[in-house]
Amino acid sequence: MMSTWPEELRTARCVLRKPQPGDAPALFAGISGDAEVTRYLGWTTHTELAQTRRQISHELARWQRDVARTWVLLADDGEAGGLFQLIGQGHALRLGFALARRLWGQGLACEALQAVVEDAFSHAAVCRVDAVCDADNARSSRTLARAGLPLEARLGRYILHPNLSPEPRDVLLHAKVRG
């Protein structure tokens, strides 16, 4: 189902493209190795570049298996500065994202999210795109709402965010639905 999805999406200020092995150093420096960026993510902060290399290989394998799409955000400087992902098949897809701190506060996450969601809804089978963020992550919640995914619910003890706690945490569910 996802096999017809583009390897590249363009917005006014950035390019989203399929990850490449050479992205690992920039992603490690700006995202996966930065404890502030990974604080609210579902995986632990990477402590070595090899972990980020393995993550890219994993994402490329999921792309190949047609179960997920991860795009790397390239901003004006041409350096990998974000990860945007759709997971799922059929009518409902789950959206996730992370952005390097050097790009925070510029509206790039919102712009990239809008491009991913717009492309998702260009596929007739897709009726829902949703995203969850930690209930304490007000910044991501606002970004999702600005990108056109209004707050739908709070889900209690829904997901593990291992950089915050070994216990499941509450999340805010944002969604956009067709029609």
C-alpha positions in Angstrom: 0.0 0.0 0.0 2.7 2.5 0.9 4.9 1.4 -2.1 3.4 4.2 -4.2 4.6 6.9 -1.8 7.2 9.4 -2.9 10.8 9.1 -1.8 11.0 12.9 -1.7 8.5 15.6 -0.6 9.3 19.4 -1.0 8.0 22.3 0.9 8.7 26.0 0.5 11.7 25.8 2.9 12.8 22.2 3.1 13.1 18.8 1.4 12.0 15.6 3.0 13.7 12.6 1.5 14.3 8.9 2.1 17.1 8.4 4.6 20.6 7.6 3.4 23.5 5.9 5.3 25.5 9.1 5.0 22.9 10.9 7.1 24.0 9.1 10.3 26.6 11.6 11.6 24.2 14.6 11.2 21.2 12.7 12.7 23.4 11.5 15.6 24.7 15.0 16.3 21.3 16.8 15.9 18.7 14.3 16.9 19.4 10.7 18.1 22.4 11.6 20.3 20.7 14.7 21.8 19.0 13.9 25.1 16.8 17.1 24.8 15.5 16.1 21.4 14.9 12.4 22.3 13.4 13.2 25.7 9.9 12.4 24.7 10.6 9.7 22.1 9.9 6.0 22.3 13.5 5.0 22.1 16.6 5.8 24.2 19.1 8.5 23.3 21.9 7.1 21.3 25.3 7.1 22.9 27.3 6.1 19.8 27.1 6.7 16.1 26.8 3.0 15.4 23.3 3.1 17.0 22.1 5.8 14.6 23.6 3.8 11.6 21.6 0.8 12.8 18.4 2.9 13.1 18.8 4.1 9.5 19.3 0.5 8.3 16.1 -0.4 10.2 14.1 2.4 8.7 15.3 1.5 5.2 14.3 -2.1 5.8 10.8 -1.0 6.9 10.6 1.1 3.7 11.6 -2.0 1.7 9.0 -4.2 3.6 6.4 -1.5 2.8 5.3 -1.0 6.5 6.7 2.5 7.2 8.0 5.6 5.5 10.7 7.7 7.2 11.8 10.9 5.6 14.9 13.0 6.6 14.3 16.7 6.7 16.9 18.8 4.9 16.7 22.5 5.7 18.5 25.4 4.0 21.9 24.3 5.2 21.4 20.9 3.4 22.2 19.0 6.6 19.9 16.3 7.9 17.9 18.0 10.7 14.7 16.1 11.2 12.9 12.7 11.0 9.3 12.4 9.9 7.6 9.1 9.7 4.3 7.4 8.8 3.6 3.9 10.0 0.7 1.6 9.2 -1.3 0.2 6.3 -4.8 0.6 5.2 -7.0 3.5 6.2 -5.2 4.7 9.4 -1.6 5.9 9.6 0.5 7.0 12.6 2.7 10.0 12.3 5.9 10.7 14.2 8.6 13.3 14.1 11.7 14.7 15.7 13.5 17.9 14.9 17.1 19.0 15.7 17.2 21.8 18.3 19.0 24.1 15.8 15.8 24.1 13.8 13.3 24.6 16.7 11.0 27.7 16.6 11.2 28.2 12.8 8.0 26.5 11.8 9.8 23.8 9.9 8.2 20.9 11.8 4.7 22.3 11.1 5.6 22.8 7.4 7.0 19.3 7.0 4.1 17.7 8.9 1.6 19.4 6.6 3.4 18.1 3.6 3.5 14.5 4.9 -0.2 14.7 5.9 -1.2 16.2 2.6 0.6 13.5 0.7 -1.0 10.8 3.0 -4.5 12.1 2.1 -3.7 12.0 -1.6 -4.0 8.2 -1.3 -7.7 7.3 -1.5 -7.5 4.5 1.0 -6.2 6.8 3.8 -9.0 8.1 6.0 -7.1 9.0 9.2 -3.6 10.2 10.1 -2.9 10.5 13.8 0.0 11.2 16.2 0.6 10.9 19.8 2.9 13.0 22.0 3.7 12.8 25.7 1.2 14.7 27.7 3.9 16.9 29.1 5.2 17.8 25.6 3.2 21.0 25.0 5.5 22.2 22.2 4.8 19.1 20.0 1.1 19.2 20.9 0.9 22.8 19.6 2.9 21.9 16.5 0.6 19.0 15.7 -2.5 21.3 16.1 -1.0 24.0 13.9 -0.2 21.4 11.3 -3.9 20.5 11.1 -4.2 17.6 13.5 -6.4 18.8 16.3 -6.3 17.3 19.8 -8.7 14.4 19.9 -8.0 12.7 23.3 -5.8 12.1 26.2 -4.8 8.4 26.5 -3.8 7.2 30.0 -0.6 5.2 30.5 -0.4 4.6 26.8 3.2 4.5 25.7 6.7 4.1 27.1 9.0 7.1 26.8 12.2 5.4 28.3 14.1 8.7 28.6 11.5 9.9 31.1 10.3 6.9 33.0 10.2 3.1 32.9 6.4 3.3 33.4 3.9 3.9 30.6 3.0 7.6 30.3 -0.1 9.5 29.3 -0.1 10.9 25.7 -2.2 13.4 23.8 -3.8 12.0 20.6 -4.0 14.3 17.7 -5.7 13.3 14.4 -6.9 14.5 11.1 -9.7 12.5 9.4 -11.0 12.5 5.9 -14.5 13.9 5.5 
